[in-house]
Amino acid sequence: MRYDDSNKSYSINLSGMSLGSRKLLDVIISELDSSDIAPERVCFEITETAAIRNHTSALQFMNVLHGLGCHFF
């Protein structure tokens, strides 16, 4: 019997300091593009929200990934 992981979701922790990093955003987008994982199955959990350095950059970071279908918690 083949294991069906079509309902599987993935949670990834991001530190508040990593939000807004263009390099990290590019890596995440590249990994999503090259994997068979639907972005809708990915949820980013933001830790240390008080450590967000630049709220504008963090919002842009989140909006790009949200636009691809990813979720945030």
Secondary structure by P-SEA (a helix, b strand, c coil): cccccccbbbbbbbcccccccaaaaaaaaaaaaacccccccbbbbbccccccccaaaaaaaaaaaaaaccccc
